[in-house]
Amino acid sequence: MTSELLGVGVVGTGWVSGEHARAFRGNPHTEIRAVVSRERSRAEAWARKHGIENCRPCTSVAEMLRDDAIRIVSICTPHHLHAEQGIEAAEAGRHVLVEKPVALDLASLHALAGAVSRAGVKSVVSFVLRWNPLFENIKAQLAQGLAGELFYAEVDYLHAIGPDYAGHAWITQKRYGGNALLTAGCHAVDALRWFVGAEAVEVSAYANRSRSNPMSFGYEPNSVTIVKFANGAMGKVATSLESVGPYTFNIALYGDRGTIRNNQVFTRCWPGQKGWATVPTILPDTADVAHHPFAGEINHLVQCILEDRKSHCNLADAVKTHEICLASEVSAVEGRPVRLPLK
């Protein structure tokens, strides 16, 4: 371990970058030294807004990387830029925190993962809900055997992304958003993998769009993805970016000893139980990034760097989540199951 502060460079000045900044400022081992925006004036305004002194405004990742004190690069730009900027940072020997999705196609995904692997740097992909209290509670329940061996799991992401949503103008375009899972539903796909704890081997999917608003997205905004796991378990992810109703992140895990349904549990391990037991906790029930546990995620990255250990949410692991998202689109378009891993 080292007593020196780890310099941080934040790439992007949008909504989520502010939460990254707050988390890094709250960590005693890090110091934000630079921020990147296409316009220097926006970088300067971002630093002032977040009260960060001695933060160098830059207009490119290359300019930022000239500062050898920057050891962590936090990538918060639009989706289509993540892979290129992540590769640039990794090849310069910097540890990387990359917002999801990390790439929109298989070639870029594998190129980024390869660059991180060759550089030997630490990486965390921002599947930030892994640090949500409900997620941590469910992982503890599974470890205690309350559900037993899972045979079926559902995780659904239902969120209407309308014109008033930040980033609507670009994330609804195919070039920048990718597909419904890559845009947002990848959180549900990652949660499915995280809870089942087995390798996905096959994906089948259907996708559509509503008839009433057919041109609002450059891709089908609604999909159902079925995942077959190597241990025989089945999983389902329903994603809708057109759903009418409150934001919903639904979790249902079915095992041979019990069932976990969001923050409710029914298990054979508790003799005499007659109905659902409810665990008071913080649910992933909003898309507001201020609600997401970025402090837990970023503290985890810093500890991985200081202790020289790999994250459970690193690039190599995230490849598996992204491949399910990409395979889902292929299956929906071509009408066939798709085997994993993708080639």
C-alpha positions in Angstrom: 0.0 0.0 0.0 1.0 3.6 -0.5 0.4 6.8 1.4 0.5 8.9 -1.8 -2.8 10.1 -3.3 -3.9 8.5 -6.5 -4.5 11.1 -9.1 -7.8 10.8 -11.0 -8.7 12.1 -14.4 -12.4 12.3 -15.2 -13.4 12.0 -18.9 -16.8 13.6 -19.6 -18.8 16.3 -17.9 -22.3 14.9 -18.0 -24.8 13.7 -15.4 -23.0 10.6 -14.1 -19.5 12.3 -14.0 -20.7 14.4 -11.0 -21.4 11.3 -9.0 -18.0 9.9 -9.9 -16.5 13.2 -8.7 -18.4 13.1 -5.4 -17.3 9.5 -4.7 -13.6 10.1 -5.6 -13.6 13.3 -3.4 -15.0 11.2 -0.5 -12.2 8.6 -0.8 -9.1 9.5 1.3 -6.7 7.9 -1.2 -7.7 9.8 -4.3 -7.5 13.4 -5.7 -9.1 14.6 -8.9 -6.4 16.3 -11.0 -8.0 16.7 -14.4 -11.2 16.7 -16.3 -11.7 16.2 -20.1 -14.4 17.9 -22.2 -14.4 18.8 -25.9 -14.7 22.4 -24.8 -12.2 23.7 -22.3 -14.8 26.1 -20.9 -17.1 23.2 -20.0 -14.3 21.4 -18.2 -13.5 24.6 -16.2 -17.2 25.0 -15.4 -17.5 21.4 -14.3 -14.5 21.8 -11.8 -16.1 25.0 -10.4 -19.5 23.3 -10.1 -18.1 20.4 -8.1 -15.8 22.6 -6.0 -12.6 20.9 -7.2 -9.5 23.0 -6.9 -6.3 22.4 -8.9 -8.2 20.4 -11.5 -6.6 20.9 -14.9 -9.2 21.3 -17.8 -8.3 19.2 -20.9 -9.8 18.8 -24.3 -8.5 15.3 -24.9 -7.6 12.1 -23.1 -4.1 12.4 -24.6 -3.7 15.8 -23.0 -4.8 14.6 -19.6 -2.5 11.6 -19.7 0.6 13.8 -19.9 0.2 14.2 -16.1 2.1 11.2 -14.7 0.4 11.6 -11.3 -2.9 10.5 -12.8 -3.2 6.8 -12.0 -7.0 6.3 -12.5 -9.1 7.3 -15.5 -12.8 7.5 -15.0 -14.7 7.3 -18.3 -18.1 9.0 -18.3 -18.6 9.9 -21.9 -21.3 8.8 -24.4 -21.4 5.0 -24.9 -19.7 4.9 -28.3 -16.6 6.6 -27.0 -15.9 4.2 -24.0 -13.9 1.5 -25.8 -11.5 3.9 -27.6 -10.9 6.0 -24.5 -10.5 3.0 -22.3 -7.9 1.5 -24.6 -6.0 4.8 -24.7 -6.0 5.0 -20.9 -5.0 1.3 -20.4 -2.2 1.4 -23.0 -0.8 4.4 -21.0 -0.7 2.2 -17.9 -3.7 3.8 -16.1 -6.3 1.9 -14.1 -9.7 2.4 -15.6 -13.3 2.9 -14.4 -15.6 2.6 -17.4 -19.3 3.5 -17.5 -21.6 0.9 -19.0 -21.9 -0.2 -21.7 -18.1 -0.4 -22.3 -18.6 -1.1 -26.0 -21.3 -1.3 -28.6 -19.9 -4.1 -30.8 -18.0 -7.4 -30.2 -14.7 -6.2 -31.8 -14.5 -3.1 -29.7 -15.5 -5.1 -26.6 -12.7 -7.6 -27.1 -10.2 -4.9 -28.1 -10.8 -3.0 -24.8 -10.6 -6.2 -22.7 -7.4 -7.2 -24.5 -5.8 -3.8 -23.9 -6.6 -3.9 -20.2 -5.3 -7.4 -19.9 -2.0 -6.7 -21.7 -1.4 -3.6 -19.6 -2.0 -5.4 -16.3 -4.0 -2.4 -14.9 -7.0 -2.7 -12.6 -10.4 -2.2 -14.0 -14.0 -1.8 -12.8 -17.0 -1.6 -15.1 -19.8 0.5 -13.7 -22.4 -2.1 -13.0 -22.9 0.0 -9.9 -26.0 -1.9 -8.6 -23.7 -4.6 -7.4 -23.1 -2.3 -4.4 -26.8 -1.5 -3.9 -27.9 -2.6 -0.4 -30.6 -5.0 -1.8 -28.1 -6.6 -4.1 -25.7 -7.1 -1.1 -28.5 -8.5 1.0 -29.6 -11.0 -1.7 -26.0 -12.1 -2.2 -25.8 -12.8 1.6 -29.1 -14.7 1.5 -27.8 -16.9 -1.4 -24.5 -17.5 0.4 -26.5 -18.6 3.5 -28.4 -21.1 1.3 -31.9 -19.6 1.9 -32.9 -20.2 -1.7 -30.8 -23.4 -2.2 -29.8 -24.1 -5.8 -31.3 -21.7 -8.2 -33.1 -23.2 -11.2 -34.8 -20.1 -12.6 -34.2 -16.4 -12.2 -35.8 -13.2 -13.5 -34.4 -9.7 -13.5 -36.3 -7.0 -15.4 -35.5 -3.4 -16.3 -38.6 -1.3 -17.1 -37.9 2.4 -17.7 -39.6 4.8 -20.0 -36.9 6.9 -21.7 -38.7 9.9 -23.0 -37.6 13.2 -24.5 -37.2 14.7 -21.0 -34.6 12.1 -20.0 -31.0 13.2 -19.9 -29.2 12.0 -23.0 -32.4 11.0 -24.9 -31.2 12.7 -28.1 -28.2 10.4 -28.4 -28.9 7.1 -26.5 -32.0 6.4 -28.6 -29.9 6.4 -31.8 -28.5 3.0 -32.9 -25.0 4.5 -33.4 -24.8 5.8 -29.8 -27.2 3.6 -27.8 -26.6 0.2 -29.4 -29.7 -1.7 -28.3 -32.1 -1.7 -25.4 -29.9 -4.0 -23.3 -26.7 -2.1 -24.0 -28.4 1.2 -23.4 -29.8 0.3 -20.0 -31.0 -3.2 -19.6 -27.4 -4.5 -19.2 -27.8 -3.7 -15.5 -30.5 -6.4 -15.4 -28.3 -8.8 -17.4 -25.4 -8.3 -15.1 -27.6 -8.8 -12.0 -28.9 -12.1 -13.5 -25.3 -13.3 -13.9 -24.3 -12.0 -10.5 -27.1 -13.8 -8.7 -27.1 -17.1 -10.7 -23.3 -17.4 -10.4 -22.8 -19.7 -13.4 -21.6 -19.3 -17.0 -24.1 -18.4 -19.6 -24.0 -20.8 -22.6 -26.9 -19.9 -24.8 -29.2 -16.9 -25.5 -32.6 -16.6 -27.2 -34.5 -13.4 -27.6 -37.5 -11.5 -29.1 -37.7 -7.7 -29.5 -40.2 -5.2 -30.7 -41.4 -1.6 -30.6 -44.8 0.0 -29.8 -47.0 0.7 -32.8 -48.0 4.2 -31.4 -44.5 5.6 -31.5 -42.5 3.6 -34.1 -39.8 6.2 -34.8 -38.8 7.2 -31.3 -35.9 4.8 -31.2 -33.3 3.7 -33.7 -33.6 0.1 -32.4 -36.2 -2.1 -30.9 -36.6 -0.6 -27.3 -38.4 -3.7 -25.9 -36.9 -7.2 -25.6 -37.2 -10.5 -23.8 -34.0 -12.4 -23.4 -33.8 -16.1 -22.3 -30.5 -17.3 -20.9 -29.4 -20.9 -20.5 -26.6 -21.4 -17.9 -24.0 -24.2 -17.8 -25.4 -25.5 -14.5 -28.8 -26.0 -16.0 -30.4 -22.9 -14.6 -32.6 -20.7 -16.8 -32.8 -16.9 -16.7 -35.0 -14.2 -18.2 -34.5 -10.5 -18.7 -37.3 -8.3 -19.8 -36.2 -4.8 -20.9 -38.6 -2.0 -21.9 -37.6 1.6 -22.6 -41.2 2.4 -23.6 -43.0 1.0 -20.6 -45.7 3.2 -19.2 -45.3 3.4 -15.4 -42.8 4.0 -12.7 -39.2 2.8 -13.1 -39.1 -0.9 -12.1 -36.1 -3.1 -11.4 -37.6 -6.5 -10.7 -35.7 -9.5 -9.2 -37.1 -13.0 -8.7 -34.9 -15.9 -7.8 -36.3 -19.5 -7.5 -34.4 -22.2 -5.8 -35.0 -25.7 -4.4 -35.1 -24.4 -0.8 -36.7 -21.0 -1.2 -37.6 -18.0 -3.3 -36.3 -14.4 -3.2 -38.5 -11.7 -4.6 -36.9 -8.3 -4.4 -36.7 -7.7 -0.7 -39.0 -10.6 0.2 -37.9 -14.1 1.2 -39.7 -17.4 1.7 -37.5 -20.4 2.6 -37.6 -23.9 4.0 -34.7 -22.9 6.2 -37.1 -21.1 8.6 -39.5 -23.7 10.0 -43.0 -22.4 10.5 -42.8 -19.6 8.0 -46.3 -18.9 6.7 -45.8 -16.0 4.3 -43.2 -13.7 2.8 -40.6 -12.2 5.1 -39.8 -8.6 4.1 -36.3 -7.1 4.6 -36.2 -3.3 5.1 -33.4 -2.1 2.8 -32.6 0.3 0.0 -34.1 -0.9 -3.3 -32.8 -0.1 -6.8 -36.1 1.7 -7.6 -34.9 4.8 -9.5 -32.8 5.7 -12.5 -31.5 8.8 -10.8 -27.7 8.4 -10.7 -27.6 10.3 -7.4 -29.3 7.3 -5.8 -26.7 4.8 -7.1 -23.9 3.6 -4.8 -20.9 5.0 -6.6 -19.0 5.5 -3.4 -19.1 1.8 -2.8 -18.0 1.0 -6.3 -15.1 3.6 -6.3 -13.9 2.6 -2.9 -13.8 -1.0 -4.2 -11.7 0.1 -7.2 -9.3 2.0 -5.0 -8.9 -1.0 -2.6 -8.2 -3.3 -5.5 -5.4 -0.9 -6.6 -3.9 -0.5 -3.1 -4.1 -4.3 -2.4 -3.1 -5.4 -5.9 -6.2 -7.6 -6.5 -8.7 -8.1 -9.2 -12.2 -6.8 -9.0 -15.2 -9.1 -9.3 -16.6 -6.4 -11.7 -13.6 -6.0 -14.0 -13.4 -5.9 -17.8 -13.0 -9.6 -18.2 -16.1 -10.3 -16.2 -18.1 -7.5 -17.9 -17.3 -9.0 -21.3 -19.6 -11.9 -20.4 -22.5 -9.5 -19.6 -22.0 -7.6 -22.8 -21.8 -10.7 -24.9 -25.3 -11.7 -23.6 -26.6 -8.2 -24.7 -25.0 -8.6 -28.1 -26.2 -12.2 -28.5 -29.7 -11.1 -27.6 -29.9 -8.7 -30.5 -28.5 -11.4 -33.0 -31.1 -13.9 -31.7 -34.0 -11.4 -32.1 -33.0 -10.4 -35.6 -32.1 -13.8 -36.9 -34.7 -15.8 -35.0 -32.3 -18.4 -33.6 -30.5 -19.3 -30.4 -27.0 -18.0 -30.1 -24.2 -19.9 -28.3 -21.8 -18.3 -26.0 -19.1 -17.1 -25.8 -19.4 -15.1 -29.0 -16.7 -15.6 -31.7 
